[in-house]
Amino acid sequence: MKTVQSKILIAFIIVFFIIGFSTSAKSFFDTSSPDDSEPVTTTQPGMAANPIAVAYPDALQGARAHTLDFVQSFSQKQRDYIIYIFKKGQRFFPTATSILGKYDLPLELQMIPVLESEFDPNAVSHAGAVGYWQFMGELAREYGLKIDGKYDERRNFSRSTTAAARFFRDQMQTFDNKLLLCVASYNCGPGRVQLAIKKSGIPDPSYWDIREYLPLETRKFVMNFVAFNVIAANYEKFLDNTMDFTAPPYISIQPLDNAPGTGNDSCGVRAL
């Protein structure tokens, strides 16, 4: 009888040890986030990672230090407007991301019509720019839009977005795939951005290196562009008022085949 009890006790201890080791090993080696929609950070193997509340799209990671305070203020002061414009944009974001994707462009550019026209096809600027993307007539024709009397393709969302995608494809080549330089050029013109680069005296500058040489309107435009994209990337938390701007940024751990430079890195934001 004692022999049977001893065997049972030994078996129980072995099972308990296996289960305990399995749980401990998972806790130590598992770097997945409790929420799969959030990135994960570790600085040393096995170090516990705290979830970040405010995530930046990959293409805008370099903007975090320059814009986090602005995004926090913008998200609070413009809350009702942001909700209104994102609801309005639900009709347009899928088309925009589809077209931008075909041209292999950052999906963050879907926010440009928010800033330019608030998705109003009849918007006309004081300078004469028209439509969703606020194209001037000459530039619109250069990128394939038809303007003939009352018929104006700048007021057609799909066609004007295709023209905008062609423009940004050219600008991404001109500015070495630096998104915010391209966004700035859309607002003030490529020539003004090139002049700002020259004034900076920096051989290969980022947007943040030249912003002091750009018009105030362009600087506001770029900040709003970043803010809308960060809020889009955190929209559920924005709606729930749970965006935490005090949490430290993550270092995202990726598999080797997704590492930057392998051609598999992504810079898209959620399509609302």
C-alpha positions in Angstrom: 0.0 0.0 0.0 2.8 2.4 0.9 4.5 1.6 -2.4 1.4 2.5 -4.4 1.0 5.8 -2.4 4.7 6.6 -2.9 4.3 6.0 -6.7 1.2 8.2 -6.8 3.0 11.0 -4.8 6.0 10.8 -7.1 3.8 11.0 -10.2 2.0 14.0 -8.8 5.2 15.8 -8.1 6.5 15.1 -11.6 3.2 16.4 -13.2 3.3 19.5 -10.9 6.9 20.2 -11.9 6.2 19.9 -15.6 3.2 22.2 -15.4 5.0 24.7 -13.3 8.0 24.8 -15.6 5.8 25.2 -18.7 4.0 28.2 -17.1 7.2 29.8 -16.0 8.9 29.2 -19.3 5.9 30.8 -21.2 6.0 33.8 -18.8 9.7 34.2 -19.3 10.0 33.8 -23.1 6.7 34.9 -24.4 7.0 38.5 -25.7 3.6 38.7 -27.2 1.3 41.5 -26.2 -1.8 40.9 -24.1 -3.5 42.8 -26.9 -2.4 41.6 -30.4 -3.2 45.0 -31.8 -0.4 46.5 -29.7 3.3 46.2 -30.3 5.6 44.7 -27.8 8.9 45.9 -26.3 11.6 44.2 -24.4 15.1 45.6 -23.8 16.5 42.4 -22.3 15.4 38.8 -22.8 12.5 38.0 -20.5 12.0 41.6 -19.3 8.3 42.3 -18.8 6.9 44.8 -21.3 4.2 47.4 -20.4 1.7 48.1 -23.1 2.0 51.5 -24.8 -1.2 53.5 -25.0 -0.4 55.8 -27.9 1.2 54.0 -30.9 2.6 55.9 -33.9 2.4 54.4 -37.4 5.7 53.1 -38.6 6.1 55.9 -41.1 5.7 58.5 -38.4 7.9 57.1 -35.7 10.5 59.8 -36.1 7.8 62.4 -35.4 7.0 61.2 -31.9 9.4 63.4 -29.9 8.3 66.5 -31.9 4.6 66.0 -31.9 3.4 63.9 -28.8 2.4 67.0 -26.8 0.7 68.5 -29.8 -1.3 65.3 -30.5 -2.4 65.2 -26.8 -3.6 68.7 -26.9 -5.2 68.3 -30.3 -7.0 65.1 -29.3 -8.6 66.9 -26.3 -9.4 70.3 -27.8 -10.7 69.0 -31.1 -12.4 65.8 -29.9 -15.9 66.5 -31.3 -14.5 67.7 -34.6 -12.3 64.6 -34.9 -15.2 62.3 -34.3 -17.3 64.2 -36.9 -14.7 64.1 -39.6 -13.8 60.5 -39.1 -17.5 59.5 -39.4 -17.7 61.5 -42.5 -14.5 59.9 -43.8 -15.8 56.4 -43.5 -17.2 56.7 -47.0 -13.8 57.8 -48.4 -11.0 56.1 -46.5 -11.4 52.7 -48.1 -11.2 54.2 -51.6 -8.2 56.3 -50.6 -6.2 53.4 -49.1 -7.0 51.2 -52.1 -5.6 53.7 -54.6 -2.6 54.7 -52.4 -1.8 51.0 -52.0 -1.8 50.5 -55.8 0.9 53.2 -56.1 2.8 51.7 -53.1 2.4 54.8 -51.1 2.1 55.3 -47.3 -1.5 54.9 -46.4 -1.1 57.9 -44.0 -1.7 60.1 -47.0 -5.4 59.2 -46.8 -5.6 62.1 -44.2 -4.7 64.8 -46.8 -8.3 65.4 -47.9 -9.3 65.8 -44.2 -6.9 68.7 -44.0 -7.6 70.1 -47.5 -11.3 70.0 -47.9 -13.0 68.0 -45.0 -14.2 65.7 -47.9 -16.1 68.5 -49.5 -16.1 68.1 -53.3 -17.2 71.8 -53.7 -14.5 73.2 -51.6 -12.7 76.2 -53.2 -9.7 77.9 -51.7 -8.9 81.6 -51.9 -6.2 80.8 -54.4 -8.6 78.8 -56.6 -7.8 75.2 -55.6 -10.8 73.0 -56.0 -12.2 69.7 -54.8 -11.3 67.0 -52.3 -7.5 67.3 -52.7 -7.5 71.0 -53.5 -5.7 70.8 -56.8 -4.9 74.0 -58.7 -6.0 73.8 -62.3 -2.5 73.5 -63.9 -1.3 70.8 -61.5 -4.6 68.9 -61.9 -4.3 68.8 -65.7 -0.6 67.8 -65.4 -1.7 64.7 -63.4 -4.5 63.7 -65.7 -7.6 65.4 -64.4 -10.1 66.8 -66.8 -11.4 70.3 -66.3 -14.0 71.4 -68.9 -16.5 74.0 -68.0 -18.9 72.6 -65.3 -17.2 69.2 -65.5 -14.3 69.1 -63.1 -12.7 65.8 -62.0 -11.2 67.5 -59.0 -14.6 67.0 -57.5 -14.5 63.2 -58.3 -13.0 61.5 -55.3 -11.6 58.4 -57.0 -10.1 60.3 -59.9 -8.7 63.1 -57.9 -7.2 60.6 -55.4 -5.5 58.8 -58.3 -4.1 62.1 -59.5 -2.9 62.8 -55.9 -1.3 59.4 -55.8 0.7 60.1 -59.0 1.8 63.4 -57.5 3.0 61.8 -54.3 4.7 59.0 -56.2 6.8 61.7 -57.9 7.4 63.6 -54.6 8.5 60.4 -52.8 11.1 59.9 -55.5 12.2 63.6 -55.3 12.5 63.6 -51.5 14.0 60.2 -51.0 10.8 58.6 -49.6 10.6 61.1 -46.7 6.9 61.3 -46.0 6.7 64.6 -44.1 8.8 66.4 -46.7 6.3 65.2 -49.3 3.4 66.3 -47.2 5.0 69.7 -46.7 5.6 70.0 -50.5 1.9 69.4 -51.1 1.0 72.3 -48.9 3.6 74.9 -50.0 5.1 73.5 -53.2 8.2 71.4 -53.9 10.2 74.5 -54.7 9.7 75.9 -51.2 10.7 72.7 -49.6 13.8 72.5 -51.8 14.7 76.1 -50.8 14.2 75.2 -47.1 16.6 72.2 -47.6 19.2 74.5 -49.1 18.8 77.0 -46.3 19.3 74.3 -43.7 22.7 73.5 -45.1 22.2 69.8 -44.1 23.1 67.3 -46.9 20.3 64.8 -46.1 17.8 66.5 -43.9 14.6 65.3 -42.3 11.5 67.4 -42.2 12.4 68.4 -38.6 15.8 69.7 -39.8 14.1 72.2 -42.2 10.8 73.1 -40.6 12.0 76.5 -39.3 12.5 77.5 -42.9 9.0 76.6 -44.0 5.9 78.8 -43.8 3.9 78.7 -40.6 0.8 77.4 -42.5 2.9 74.5 -43.7 4.2 73.7 -40.3 0.6 73.6 -38.9 -0.4 71.4 -41.8 2.2 68.8 -41.1 1.5 68.8 -37.4 -2.2 68.3 -38.1 -1.4 65.5 -40.5 0.6 63.7 -37.9 -2.1 64.2 -35.2 -4.9 62.8 -37.4 -2.9 59.8 -38.2 -1.8 59.0 -34.7 -5.5 59.3 -33.5 -6.5 57.0 -36.4 -4.0 54.5 -35.2 -5.4 54.7 -31.7 -9.0 55.4 -32.5 -10.7 52.9 -30.1 -8.7 54.3 -27.2 -9.4 57.8 -28.4 -13.2 57.1 -28.3 -12.8 55.5 -24.9 -10.7 58.4 -23.5 -8.0 55.9 -22.6 -5.0 57.3 -24.6 -2.1 57.5 -22.2 0.5 60.0 -23.4 2.8 59.3 -20.4 3.7 55.7 -21.3 7.2 55.2 -22.9 7.5 54.2 -26.5 8.0 50.6 -27.6 10.9 49.0 -29.4 8.9 46.7 -31.6 10.5 43.2 -31.8 10.0 41.7 -35.3 10.9 38.4 -37.0 14.1 38.6 -39.1 12.1 38.4 -42.3 10.1 41.5 -41.3 13.1 43.5 -40.3 13.5 47.0 -41.8 15.4 46.8 -45.1 14.1 43.4 -46.1 11.3 44.8 -48.1 8.6 43.5 -45.8 8.3 46.4 -43.4 4.9 48.1 -43.4 4.0 51.7 -42.9 0.2 51.6 -43.1 -2.4 52.8 -40.7 -5.8 51.4 -40.0 -8.5 52.2 -42.6 -11.4 53.6 -40.6 
